[in-house]
Amino acid sequence: MPASYDVVVIGAGTGGYVAAIRAAQLGKKVAVVEKQKSLGGTCLIWGCIPTKALLEHAHALKIVQNADEWGIAIPYGAPAIDMRQVHARKDKIVTGLTKGIEFLFKKNKIDWIKGTAALAGKGRVDIVEGEKQALQAAEIIVATGSSPRGVPGIEIDRKRIITSDEAIHLQEVPKSLVILGSGAVGVEFASIFRRFGSEVTIIELLPRLVPIEDEAVSAELEKAFKRQGIRSLTNTKVTRAVATATGVDIEAQGPDGKPQKLAADILLVATGRGPVTTGLGAETLGIAMEKGFIKVDSLYRTSVAGVSAIGDVIAIDGRVHPQLAHVSSAEGILVAERLAGKDVRPLNYDHVPGCTYCDPEIGSVGLTEAAAKKQGYDVRVGTFPFGVLGRAKMAGETDGFVKIVADTKYDEVLGVHMIGPRSTELVGEAVLALRLECTVEELVKTIHAHPTFSEAIGEASHAAHGAAIHM
Ligand SMILES: Cc1cc2nc3c(=O)[nH]c(=O)nc-3n(C[C@H](O)[C@H](O)[C@H](O)COP(=O)(O)OP(=O)(O)OC[C@H]3O[C@@H](n4cnc5c(N)ncnc54)[C@H](O)[C@@H]3O)c2cc1C
């Protein structure tokens, strides 16, 4: 007799493990099948956590490199990064957090089935590798996530031409690093390895870095990167990349159409992530797919009754689905609550915060100025630079600004875009403002503590009304 569960979740990433916990909290008998040796998926093992740990190391190095300014005496020469200790500290953080999920599974009486799962018919999941067995499930949640996607014609050998999965484990700082793609993953690794001492070039096919962000944010990042010595080649297409014994030979075509050659120790391909569905049996079960992703409706139901899907593996409503940990978790909670019979409403994807932890950090939510204009709004903008803020001066982090995009007619805040210190934290206030359909007036009337970075939001809202105090 197969073991029987109310809910079987396939994949223990931030989508799957959070869905499992919520379902168990609501009284369901839950099993999670995970093929990795630890729980937490991309976010904990290769993504959010280890990259941000490396970025904290980069930040620590930045402080020490500017020791004179901070009045810190370093007696024995120039500070340098010790990669052995960097990885040891990062791994300790990752292990602590993955063990934390194991603890939460035990606490919520969730069974972790170690192995690879395949959909094997109505209400049935087979473990085809690992702890081989069949499971019976009233409901199945597929949360198998994503993996790095390559570029046609470029062979990823995982030594010289690598993805973020390998970049996170680099034991030595490459002398030179070329990064293909300037999305969040690309610019974060650019910041990490530039600070660690690499010569970094970032190549982007589109006209600007971080192309989904507000244009002003992209321009500010490019300026900051230039000051830090990161070379940005936008409007540039890599046409060929070949690994050699000592590095990578790269050919690219710039905006003028002329071919150019580059050489680097390492080429990091950071051009996006594709769905993980190989061997899952989704198509065999008759689940509708969209470009390899599992198609779901606004409550994450697939085309087959009893099977839901969440996280990086899904396509929803024909729009670009944000591949973010917090999005997958929010979807996981919603599905668990739906399966427990709760009244649930679709998530509002216009209110998803985007955080990019490069230096300077980016935090954004809602419509960019260009998108708001395209949607026909009479747009009003307020911008305030961190450079004049006392708290930013104290921290020595004066690059960037907060920009508020609002509708002139009703004064509603449509989007907030910031680049600069603590932006990934500050964006929380902006998310709440959009969620509560705040007006700029309400942000103006909100008292922001002094001296804090959050004053930049208050000042930007004053600026949107044409009257910033400190500018
Ligand atoms: C370098 C990097 C940095 C990132 N930084 C951030 C960040 O700062 N903030 C943020 O919000 N997002 C970040 N992300 C994105 C984030 O990691 C993902 O959006 C998130 O992990 C998606 O969660 P998920 O549960 O959908 O899938 P995943 O986390 O990919 O988890 C899927 C799990 O399913 C398992 N699995 C797959 N197939 C099977 C099978 N057949 N049987 C059993 N198990 C299976 C996999 O082993 C995996 O553990 C980053 C990603 C990368 C690569």
The ligand as an SDF file (V2000), in Angstrom:
LIG
                    3D

 53 58  0  0  0  0  0  0  0  0999 V2000
   22.2060   33.5200   -7.8000 C   0  0  0  0  0  0  0  0  0  0  0  0
   20.7630   33.7240   -7.4400 C   0  0  0  0  0  0  0  0  0  0  0  0
   20.4080   34.6990   -6.5420 C   0  0  0  0  0  0  0  0  0  0  0  0
   19.0840   34.8910   -6.2030 C   0  0  0  0  0  0  0  0  0  0  0  0
   18.7800   35.8700   -5.3140 N   0  0  0  0  0  0  0  0  0  0  0  0
   17.4940   36.0840   -4.9870 C   0  0  0  0  0  0  0  0  0  0  0  0
   17.1550   37.0720   -4.0340 C   0  0  0  0  0  0  0  0  0  0  0  0
   18.0210   37.7460   -3.4760 O   0  0  0  0  0  0  0  0  0  0  0  0
   15.8500   37.2520   -3.7200 N   0  0  0  0  0  0  0  0  0  0  0  0
   14.8600   36.5110   -4.3110 C   0  0  0  0  0  0  0  0  0  0  0  0
   13.6920   36.7280   -4.0070 O   0  0  0  0  0  0  0  0  0  0  0  0
   15.1540   35.5620   -5.2180 N   0  0  0  0  0  0  0  0  0  0  0  0
   16.4430   35.3230   -5.5590 C   0  0  0  0  0  0  0  0  0  0  0  0
   16.7500   34.3310   -6.4420 N   0  0  0  0  0  0  0  0  0  0  0  0
   15.6480   33.5490   -7.0380 C   0  0  0  0  0  0  0  0  0  0  0  0
   15.1190   32.4960   -6.0490 C   0  0  0  0  0  0  0  0  0  0  0  0
   16.1970   31.7080   -5.6110 O   0  0  0  0  0  0  0  0  0  0  0  0
   14.0480   31.6490   -6.7150 C   0  0  0  0  0  0  0  0  0  0  0  0
   13.0580   32.4900   -7.2390 O   0  0  0  0  0  0  0  0  0  0  0  0
   13.4020   30.6930   -5.7280 C   0  0  0  0  0  0  0  0  0  0  0  0
   14.3690   29.8470   -5.1830 O   0  0  0  0  0  0  0  0  0  0  0  0
   12.3050   29.8690   -6.4100 C   0  0  0  0  0  0  0  0  0  0  0  0
   11.7840   28.9640   -5.5020 O   0  0  0  0  0  0  0  0  0  0  0  0
   11.0430   27.6440   -5.9860 P   0  0  0  0  0  0  0  0  0  0  0  0
   10.5560   26.9880   -4.7430 O   0  0  0  0  0  0  0  0  0  0  0  0
   10.0770   27.9330   -7.0520 O   0  0  0  0  0  0  0  0  0  0  0  0
   12.1730   26.7370   -6.6870 O   0  0  0  0  0  0  0  0  0  0  0  0
   13.6050   26.2670   -6.2300 P   0  0  0  0  0  0  0  0  0  0  0  0
   14.1340   27.0770   -5.1260 O   0  0  0  0  0  0  0  0  0  0  0  0
   14.4010   26.1370   -7.4610 O   0  0  0  0  0  0  0  0  0  0  0  0
   13.3420   24.8290   -5.5880 O   0  0  0  0  0  0  0  0  0  0  0  0
   12.9470   23.7330   -6.3490 C   0  0  0  0  0  0  0  0  0  0  0  0
   13.3530   22.4810   -5.6080 C   0  0  0  0  0  0  0  0  0  0  0  0
   12.7560   21.3620   -6.2540 O   0  0  0  0  0  0  0  0  0  0  0  0
   13.6740   20.2880   -6.2610 C   0  0  0  0  0  0  0  0  0  0  0  0
   13.2780   19.4010   -7.3480 N   0  0  0  0  0  0  0  0  0  0  0  0
   13.1890   19.6960   -8.6650 C   0  0  0  0  0  0  0  0  0  0  0  0
   12.6890   18.6490   -9.3560 N   0  0  0  0  0  0  0  0  0  0  0  0
   12.4440   17.6820   -8.4450 C   0  0  0  0  0  0  0  0  0  0  0  0
   11.9080   16.3750   -8.5330 C   0  0  0  0  0  0  0  0  0  0  0  0
   11.4810   15.8630   -9.6850 N   0  0  0  0  0  0  0  0  0  0  0  0
   11.8260   15.6460   -7.3960 N   0  0  0  0  0  0  0  0  0  0  0  0
   12.2400   16.1490   -6.1980 C   0  0  0  0  0  0  0  0  0  0  0  0
   12.7340   17.3830   -6.0540 N   0  0  0  0  0  0  0  0  0  0  0  0
   12.8290   18.1470   -7.1600 C   0  0  0  0  0  0  0  0  0  0  0  0
   15.0110   20.9830   -6.4820 C   0  0  0  0  0  0  0  0  0  0  0  0
   16.0700   20.1530   -6.0440 O   0  0  0  0  0  0  0  0  0  0  0  0
   14.8580   22.2370   -5.6470 C   0  0  0  0  0  0  0  0  0  0  0  0
   15.3240   22.0420   -4.3340 O   0  0  0  0  0  0  0  0  0  0  0  0
   18.0750   34.0820   -6.7860 C   0  0  0  0  0  0  0  0  0  0  0  0
   18.4230   33.0720   -7.6750 C   0  0  0  0  0  0  0  0  0  0  0  0
   19.7550   32.8850   -8.0040 C   0  0  0  0  0  0  0  0  0  0  0  0
   20.1100   31.7920   -8.9620 C   0  0  0  0  0  0  0  0  0  0  0  0
  1  2  1  0
  2  3  1  0
  2 52  2  0
  3  4  2  0
  4  5  1  0
  4 50  1  0
  5  6  2  0
  6  7  1  0
  6 13  1  0
  7  8  2  0
  7  9  1  0
  9 10  1  0
 10 11  2  0
 10 12  1  0
 12 13  2  0
 13 14  1  0
 14 15  1  0
 14 50  1  0
 15 16  1  0
 16 17  1  0
 16 18  1  0
 18 19  1  0
 18 20  1  0
 20 21  1  0
 20 22  1  0
 22 23  1  0
 23 24  1  0
 24 25  2  0
 24 26  1  0
 24 27  1  0
 27 28  1  0
 28 29  2  0
 28 30  1  0
 28 31  1  0
 31 32  1  0
 32 33  1  0
 33 34  1  0
 33 48  1  0
 34 35  1  0
 35 36  1  0
 35 46  1  0
 36 37  1  0
 36 45  1  0
 37 38  2  0
 38 39  1  0
 39 40  1  0
 39 45  2  0
 40 41  1  0
 40 42  2  0
 42 43  1  0
 43 44  2  0
 44 45  1  0
 46 47  1  0
 46 48  1  0
 48 49  1  0
 50 51  2  0
 51 52  1  0
 52 53  1  0
M  END
$$$$
